[in-house]
Amino acid sequence: MLRTTLPLLIGLLFLSIFVSEAAAQAVSAEAVDALFAEWDQPDSPGCAVAVIREGEIVYKNGYGMADLEHGVPITPTTVFYSGSVSKQFVAMSIALLAEQGKLSFDDDIRTYLPEIPEYDRTITIRHMIHHTSGLRDYLQLGFLAGRSYLDAMDEEEVIALIARQKELNFLPGEAYLYSNSGYFLLAEIVKRASGQTPREFAEAHILGPLGMKDSHFHDDNTMVVPHRADGYFKQDDGWGLMTMRFALVGSGGLYTTVEDLYRWDQNFYQNTLGAGTQDLIETTLSRGLLAGGDTLSYAFAVDIGSYRGLKTISHGGALGGYRAHLMRFPDQQFSTALLCNFADATPGSLAAKLADLYLADVLAPEQPEAEAASSPGERKEVAVDPALYDDYAGKYELVVQPGFILTITREDDRLMGEATGQSKVELFPESETKFFLKVVDAQIEFERDASGAVTRLMLYQGGQKMAAKRLNDMAPEDLAEYLGAYHSDELQVTYTIALDEGALTLRIQSKPPSALSANQKDKASAEVGTMAFERDAGGAVTGFTLQSGRVRNLRFEKIGSN
């Protein structure tokens, strides 16, 4: 029996290897390269990519340049800032500390962070892991205070900023709202619970054991990083350099390569960290639960979802000129790791396109809705009368996210859109009412009422359909009572509202003024968000509350009049 079985086993082994290699080679290099051809130029930044299947990197490559000034091309060993992909490593650090018995997920964060205020309900470590803490986002707070996230920010300064917040966005556990503050504070808990910096802990317990030799948590902005890609943004005359001195760990901070992300990805299937059991992996896949009983798709810094009928575990990252995405199809043992160095990159969309190539035989057919949200590159731009753009120009506020404003403007024969806190982008017509963006996979459709007036728009992005109502301006003569200086103790910043040729402007400290639109009585919107003015018993304006994306109900007191 041994003599007949052994050749059979060898034959089956040979067959399995052949089948696996055949499956891996079913997609040509040319098909993958075509997805990145636009950036695979000597005068363009680009991306590094690794395609992972059944434990092996079946394709890896670099497209475009890591350093335009010195002509250094991107390769699979180029080091990129990974943005919020870093959060997975912070969450794993917390999970390892829990496994070691040094903390519990349900601990009050004030056990480790006594400087954080005692709010009406306890914030736990678990709340911060799942973005249900209600903590205001420190990056948004910094923006509202007139700071740039590209600049150096001191760790103690950020802790003090978070600690000054008198309110939460909501009671802990009641809702989900992505908060970089939560993960920044989780990294601080790692330090206080372990006695090591997050960088030291990750090196000792995650990066070192997995052989991620080209990865580190970047907590020193003077550090020389060999093979690092610079970050870029698109300008009218080419590319601009986004020099980033940001060196905070927690919300981001991980510099890595696609080859190192492969090593991280493979540990999902056979854990070697900590005690070396799969229980640790199962912990990091436990999804958040709201107080009302709803289960979130968000686990330990990964989103558990699906793509064309297949389960996915994924997360993206973005800061400055860097964009990242790690997408795993666990049942197919298939993953893609993408790291890009230009602000307009959409690695999440590229990850989906790679899956379309490699998993074509098991993906469900695309539904009409999915086709409607297809890649911007597949949409057809049509010619329309630019006079229509005058009807669309104005400000629109998302119904589901008060304070998030879409500002639509006409610039010659182009229609432009600008979202709160984001850069201006062009909208391309595919009909007289429907427009699409090329920098991200999003579309906008304008709607008219019975009288023909444009009253709202619909934003289609990420599989969601979101309505935004149009905001109307007040007459200039009604604006005088809003003029003056307003101060926020929580931000330690003063805003000044003034009139310039009949139009309201908003100045943050000594920065140049920007437009402020008073939409209706006691309501206004600006780049920073939307304001609701408050009055005393005599009707005088006393201040306003600001809604700004991941920051809600921020109070400003009026301290003087013009």
Secondary structure, DSSP 4 states (H G I P E B T S, - for coil): -HHHHHHHHHHHHHHHHHHHHHHHTSS-HHHHHHHTTTT-STTS--EEEEEEETTEEEEEEEESEEETTTTEEP-TT-BEE-GGGGHHHHHHHHHHHHHTTS--TTSBGGGT-TTS---SS--BHHHHHTT-S-PPPHHHHHHHTT--TTS---HHHHHHHHHT--S-SS-TTS-----HHHHHHHHHHHHHHHSS-HHHHHIIIIIHHHT-TT-EE---TT---TTBPPPEEEETTEEEE--------SSS-EEE-HHHHHHHHHTTTS--STT--HHHHHHHTPPPB-TTSPBPSB-SS-EEEEETTEEEEEEEEEETTEEEEEEEEGGGTEEEEEEE-BTT--HHHHHHHHHHHHTTTTSPPPPHHHHHT--GGGS------GGGHHHH-EEEEESSSTT-EEEEEEETTEEEEEETTS--EEEEESSSSEEE-SSSSEEEEEEE-TTS-EEEEEEEETTEEEEEEEE-PPPGGG-GGG-EEEEETTTTEEEEEEEETTEEEEEETTSPPEEEEEEETTEEEETTEEEEEEE-TTS-EEEEEEEETTEEEEEEEEEE--
